[in-house]
Each structure stands twice: as structure tokens, then as C-alpha cells.
Amino acid sequence: MTRRLRWRSILYLLLLTWLLAIGIEARAVQVVDDRGVTVVFAQSPQRIVTVLPSLTEMVCALGQCQRLVGTDRYSNYPDPVRRLPKVGGGLDPNVEAIVALRPDAVLLATSSPLAARLQSLGIKVVALEPKTHADVQRVLGVLGQLLDVTDARRVWQEIDAGLGAAARSLPQRARKLSVYFEVNDAPYAASEASFIGETLARLGVRNIVPAALGPFPRINPEFVVRANPDLIMVGDSGYAELARRPGWNNLAAVKAGRICIFSPEQSDVMVRPGPRMADAARFMAQCLADKAP
């Protein structure tokens, strides 16, 4: 090897080392979570535990499912997530199981009691809790920063386009119907203020539960009798209870059979503000088209 070639090789190695150093530095990230806390990472976290199904689904929608090393017990989509270690739920997390997974970051809801305990153990926490369509777009953006990927805008655009397509698919006879959406048989309902209510509004139907009652209020069954909705949406686990409620046999929706019963799998999609909101909108639109008078 000539002297000139040796010098070129040395310069190449020095340049490569410098570029690698810049690359490592460029991967340093910081995000502001929903607590208003700035969380700084030397590089984008590679070992992540999620303790909220919607956050699990967002990480995977951003193409980073392989970074997940554990999730809450309710995270069941997409399919690879089912095989991951489970660390309890948002209200009853297993701290020891989380620590054993050696995560670089734990993603959880702002309402979770877990953050302070994990931080005291030296584990970094990012608290994010999407509650509306706008929140989903924002949280996707924060996760895009955290994961150092550029897909967040595309993922939101696909969700938004899916919501629009579901709305356009609705026949005219289904528009302006009054709808009662029951989240569970306590009964808790989805009001106009919830992300489910926002989807119903986007479809062009009227939610009988006003925003003033909060996103997911517990409803007195007599309230529904007085409102007398045109159509009822409910999960299959709550359907059996409907006819036993006083006065519900006289509801227009019950007498006409205008009740949409969603399977457990469909219900999972419905109650998660995240990448599958467009799927939820399609389920609702199909229901409205099938049951509209």
C-alpha cells in the first residue's frame, strides 16, 4: 500500500468515526409529556414497557413494535404484542416485573399511580394519555420524537382519512339519528365530550349524552328512557341487561330492533383512542347503515 493510500485510509477512518459520533449525539432526544415534565434520553429508548393499550398500539403503528419488551395485561394488538411479558394493569401494575425487564422507558397514563415509584427506582417515565382525536394526533407526535421516527404525521393522516371515508360511506337516511353508546353495563356511556362522541359527531349523528356530563358519565337508565334514542350501540356483554331495565322495552330503538351489538374484539377497538379509531368509525358506520329506518 502506498503512503498516499495509507493516508486516505486513515482520513476515511477518522471521518467515519466523526460521523458516527455525530450520529450518536443526534439520537439524543427529549420530550415533554402530559404532566408537563421534560424527559431527556441520551438516545432514543430501545427497551420500552407500555402500561396503556392505546400507547402500545401507537408504538406499533409507528413501526417500532420490536422495541416493546413488556405491556399491560390489556394490550392485545397487534398480534406480536400478545406474546410479550405482562406487567399488570394501569391500576394494579407489577413494579417488580417492570424492573426485571430493564426498560429504558415506561410509557403510561397520567392517571397511573406508577410514575413516582418507577422514578424513585431510576427508571424513566413518559406519561401520555390521549382522550380526544386531537390528543391522538399530539401523542403520536410526541412518540415520534421519542422513538426518533418520522412516521407520526403519516399515521395520523391515515387515521383522519379513514374517519372521513367512514363518514362519507353513511347513507343519507342514517344521518341525524339520535344515538346512545354504552361503554359498559354499569351503565357508563360515551358522551359528546369523549373521543367516541367525536367519532359519532364526525359520522353526522346526534349523541343523546351531552358533553356537560363529562366524557364517560355513569347514566341513570331513566335518562335514556326520556331521551328515547333512535339507535343503541352496546357491547355483547352488556346487551342482555338492556331489556331488564325499567321502561327500556318501550324505547323506539328496542322495539324496532335498532341495537348494534359489538363483539369483544370490536369493543376493544371502540374504546381505545389510537391508530384504530378509523376501524371503530367503520364499525359504527356499518351499524348505522344496517339499522337506520
C-alpha positions as CSV (number, residue, x, y, z in Angstrom):
1,M,0.0,0.0,0.0
2,T,1.5,3.4,-1.0
3,R,1.8,6.2,1.5
4,R,-1.0,8.1,-0.2
5,L,-3.4,5.2,0.1
6,R,-2.5,4.8,3.8
7,W,-3.2,8.4,4.4
8,R,-6.5,8.2,2.6
9,S,-7.4,5.1,4.7
10,I,-6.6,7.0,7.9
11,L,-8.6,10.0,6.8
12,Y,-11.5,7.8,5.9
13,L,-11.5,6.1,9.3
14,L,-11.3,9.5,11.1
15,L,-14.2,10.8,9.0
16,L,-16.2,7.6,9.7
17,T,-15.5,8.0,13.5
18,W,-16.6,11.6,13.4
19,L,-19.8,10.8,11.5
20,L,-20.6,8.0,14.0
21,A,-20.1,10.4,16.9
22,I,-22.4,12.9,15.3
23,G,-25.0,10.2,14.7
24,I,-24.9,9.1,18.3
25,E,-25.2,12.7,19.5
26,A,-28.1,13.3,17.1
27,R,-30.0,10.4,18.6
28,A,-30.3,12.2,21.9
29,V,-33.9,13.0,22.5
30,Q,-36.1,14.9,24.9
31,V,-39.9,15.1,25.1
32,V,-42.4,17.0,27.2
33,D,-45.1,14.6,28.5
34,D,-48.6,15.2,29.5
35,R,-47.6,16.1,33.1
36,G,-45.6,19.0,31.6
37,V,-42.4,17.1,32.6
38,T,-39.4,17.2,30.3
39,V,-37.8,13.8,30.0
40,V,-34.3,13.5,28.5
41,F,-32.7,10.4,27.0
42,A,-29.1,10.0,25.8
43,Q,-30.6,8.2,22.8
44,S,-34.0,7.0,21.7
45,P,-35.1,4.3,24.1
46,Q,-34.7,0.7,22.7
47,R,-36.4,-1.2,25.6
48,I,-39.9,0.0,26.2
49,V,-42.7,-1.1,28.6
50,T,-46.2,0.2,27.9
51,V,-48.9,0.3,30.6
52,L,-51.8,1.6,28.4
53,P,-53.2,-0.3,25.3
54,S,-53.5,2.8,23.2
55,L,-49.9,3.7,23.7
56,T,-48.9,0.1,22.8
57,E,-50.8,0.4,19.6
58,M,-49.3,3.7,18.7
59,V,-45.7,2.5,19.2
60,C,-46.5,-0.4,16.8
61,A,-48.3,1.9,14.3
62,L,-45.1,3.9,14.2
63,G,-43.3,0.8,13.1
64,Q,-41.4,0.2,16.4
65,C,-43.2,-2.8,17.9
66,Q,-39.8,-4.6,18.2
67,R,-38.7,-2.1,20.9
68,L,-41.5,-3.3,23.3
69,V,-40.3,-5.7,26.0
70,G,-43.5,-5.8,28.1
71,T,-47.0,-4.4,28.2
72,D,-50.1,-4.2,30.4
73,R,-52.4,-7.2,30.5
74,Y,-55.0,-5.5,28.3
75,S,-52.6,-4.8,25.3
76,N,-53.6,-7.4,22.8
77,Y,-53.0,-5.7,19.4
78,P,-51.2,-6.2,17.1
79,D,-50.6,-9.9,17.3
80,P,-46.9,-9.9,18.4
81,V,-47.9,-7.9,21.5
82,R,-49.8,-10.9,22.8
83,R,-46.6,-12.8,23.3
84,L,-44.8,-10.2,25.4
85,P,-44.5,-10.3,29.2
86,K,-47.4,-8.7,31.0
87,V,-46.9,-6.3,33.9
88,G,-50.4,-6.0,35.3
89,G,-52.8,-3.2,34.6
90,G,-52.8,0.6,34.9
91,L,-54.3,0.4,38.4
92,D,-52.5,-2.7,39.6
93,P,-49.1,-2.7,38.0
94,N,-46.4,-5.2,39.0
95,V,-43.4,-3.0,39.7
96,E,-41.0,-5.9,40.2
97,A,-42.0,-7.3,36.8
98,I,-41.3,-3.9,35.1
99,V,-37.9,-3.5,36.8
100,A,-36.9,-7.1,35.8
101,L,-37.4,-6.1,32.1
102,R,-34.7,-3.4,32.4
103,P,-36.7,-0.8,30.4
104,D,-35.1,2.3,29.0
105,A,-38.5,4.0,29.3
106,V,-42.0,3.2,30.6
107,L,-45.0,4.7,28.8
108,L,-48.1,5.1,31.0
109,A,-51.2,7.2,31.5
110,T,-51.0,10.4,33.5
111,S,-53.6,8.9,35.8
112,S,-51.4,5.9,36.7
113,P,-50.1,5.7,40.2
114,L,-46.9,4.1,39.0
115,A,-44.8,7.1,37.8
116,A,-43.3,8.2,41.2
117,R,-42.4,4.7,42.2
118,L,-40.6,3.9,39.0
119,Q,-38.7,7.2,39.0
120,S,-37.5,6.6,42.5
121,L,-36.0,3.4,41.2
122,G,-34.2,5.3,38.4
123,I,-36.5,4.3,35.6
124,K,-37.5,7.0,33.1
125,V,-41.2,7.5,32.7
126,V,-43.2,9.3,29.9
127,A,-46.8,9.9,30.9
128,L,-49.2,10.3,27.9
129,E,-52.9,9.9,27.9
130,P,-54.9,10.5,24.7
131,K,-58.6,11.4,25.4
132,T,-59.7,13.1,22.2
133,H,-58.9,13.0,18.5
134,A,-56.6,16.0,18.9
135,D,-54.8,14.2,21.7
136,V,-54.2,11.2,19.5
137,Q,-52.6,13.4,16.9
138,R,-50.5,15.1,19.6
139,V,-49.4,12.0,21.4
140,L,-48.4,10.4,18.1
141,G,-46.2,13.4,17.5
142,V,-44.6,13.1,21.0
143,L,-44.0,9.3,20.4
144,G,-42.5,10.1,17.0
145,Q,-39.9,12.4,18.8
146,L,-39.2,9.8,21.5
147,L,-38.8,7.0,19.0
148,D,-36.8,9.2,16.6
149,V,-39.1,8.3,13.6
150,T,-40.8,10.4,11.1
151,D,-44.0,8.4,10.6
152,A,-46.2,10.2,13.1
153,R,-47.8,12.6,10.6
154,R,-48.4,9.8,8.1
155,V,-50.1,7.6,10.7
156,W,-52.4,10.5,11.8
157,Q,-53.2,11.3,8.2
158,E,-54.3,7.7,7.6
159,I,-56.5,7.7,10.7
160,D,-58.1,11.0,9.7
161,A,-58.6,9.8,6.1
162,G,-60.3,6.6,7.5
163,L,-62.6,8.7,9.7
164,G,-63.6,10.8,6.7
165,A,-64.2,7.7,4.5
166,A,-66.4,6.2,7.1
167,A,-68.5,9.4,7.3
168,R,-68.8,9.5,3.5
169,S,-70.0,5.9,3.4
170,L,-73.1,6.7,5.5
171,P,-76.4,6.8,3.6
172,Q,-78.4,9.9,4.0
173,R,-81.2,8.1,5.9
174,A,-78.7,7.3,8.7
175,R,-77.6,10.9,9.2
176,K,-79.0,12.9,12.1
177,L,-80.2,9.8,14.0
178,S,-80.0,10.1,17.8
179,V,-77.6,7.5,19.3
180,Y,-76.9,6.1,22.7
181,F,-73.4,4.5,23.0
182,E,-73.0,2.4,26.2
183,V,-69.4,1.7,27.2
184,N,-70.2,-0.9,29.9
185,D,-73.3,-2.1,31.8
186,A,-72.8,-0.1,35.0
187,P,-74.1,1.7,32.8
188,Y,-71.4,4.1,31.7
189,A,-72.0,6.0,28.4
190,A,-69.8,7.8,25.9
191,S,-70.8,11.5,25.8
192,E,-70.2,14.1,23.2
193,A,-67.0,15.1,25.0
194,S,-65.4,11.7,24.6
195,F,-63.3,10.5,21.6
196,I,-66.1,8.1,20.8
197,G,-68.6,11.0,20.9
198,E,-66.3,12.9,18.5
199,T,-66.4,9.9,16.1
200,L,-70.2,9.8,16.2
201,A,-70.3,13.6,15.5
202,R,-67.9,13.1,12.6
203,L,-70.3,10.5,11.2
204,G,-73.1,13.1,11.4
205,V,-75.3,11.5,14.1
206,R,-76.5,13.0,17.4
207,N,-75.3,11.7,20.7
208,I,-78.0,11.8,23.4
209,V,-75.4,12.2,26.2
210,P,-74.3,15.8,26.4
211,A,-70.7,16.9,26.9
212,A,-71.6,18.7,30.1
213,L,-71.9,15.3,31.9
214,G,-68.2,14.5,31.2
215,P,-66.6,12.1,28.7
216,F,-67.8,8.8,30.2
217,P,-70.6,9.5,32.8
218,R,-72.5,6.9,34.7
219,I,-76.0,7.2,33.4
220,N,-79.4,6.8,35.2
221,P,-81.3,4.4,32.9
222,E,-84.3,6.8,33.2
223,F,-82.2,9.4,31.3
224,V,-82.1,7.1,28.3
225,V,-85.8,6.4,28.5
226,R,-86.6,10.1,28.5
227,A,-84.1,10.7,25.6
228,N,-85.6,7.8,23.6
229,P,-82.7,7.3,21.1
230,D,-83.3,6.1,17.6
231,L,-80.4,3.6,17.9
232,I,-78.4,2.0,20.6
233,M,-74.8,0.8,20.4
234,V,-73.5,-1.7,23.0
235,G,-71.0,-4.4,23.6
236,D,-72.3,-8.0,23.6
237,S,-71.5,-8.4,27.4
238,G,-74.0,-5.6,28.2
239,Y,-76.8,-6.4,25.7
240,A,-78.5,-9.0,28.0
241,E,-79.1,-6.3,30.6
242,L,-80.9,-3.8,28.4
243,A,-84.3,-5.4,28.3
244,R,-84.4,-5.8,32.1
245,R,-84.0,-2.1,32.7
246,P,-87.3,-0.4,33.7
247,G,-89.0,1.2,30.7
248,W,-86.4,0.2,28.1
249,N,-88.8,-2.2,26.4
250,N,-90.7,0.9,25.3
251,L,-87.7,2.6,23.7
252,A,-88.1,3.1,20.0
253,A,-84.7,1.5,19.3
254,V,-85.5,-1.6,21.3
255,K,-89.0,-2.0,19.8
256,A,-87.6,-1.6,16.3
257,G,-84.5,-3.8,16.9
258,R,-82.2,-0.9,16.2
259,I,-79.5,-2.1,18.5
260,C,-75.9,-2.6,17.3
261,I,-74.1,-5.3,19.4
262,F,-70.3,-5.2,19.1
263,S,-68.2,-8.3,19.8
264,P,-65.4,-8.2,22.4
265,E,-62.8,-7.7,19.7
266,Q,-64.8,-4.8,18.2
267,S,-65.4,-3.3,21.6
268,D,-61.6,-3.3,22.2
269,V,-61.2,-1.2,19.1
270,M,-64.0,1.1,20.1
271,V,-62.7,2.1,23.5
272,R,-59.1,2.8,22.5
273,P,-58.2,6.3,21.3
274,G,-55.4,5.4,18.9
275,P,-54.5,4.1,15.5
276,R,-57.6,2.0,15.1
277,M,-60.1,4.9,15.5
278,A,-60.9,4.7,11.8
279,D,-61.7,1.0,12.2
280,A,-64.1,1.9,15.0
281,A,-65.7,4.5,12.8
282,R,-66.2,1.9,10.1
283,F,-67.9,-0.4,12.6
284,M,-70.2,2.4,13.7
285,A,-71.0,3.4,10.1
286,Q,-71.9,-0.1,9.1
287,C,-74.1,-0.4,12.1
288,L,-75.9,2.9,11.3
289,A,-76.3,1.9,7.6
290,D,-77.7,-1.6,8.6
291,K,-80.1,-0.3,11.3
292,A,-81.3,3.0,10.0
293,P,-85.0,3.1,9.4
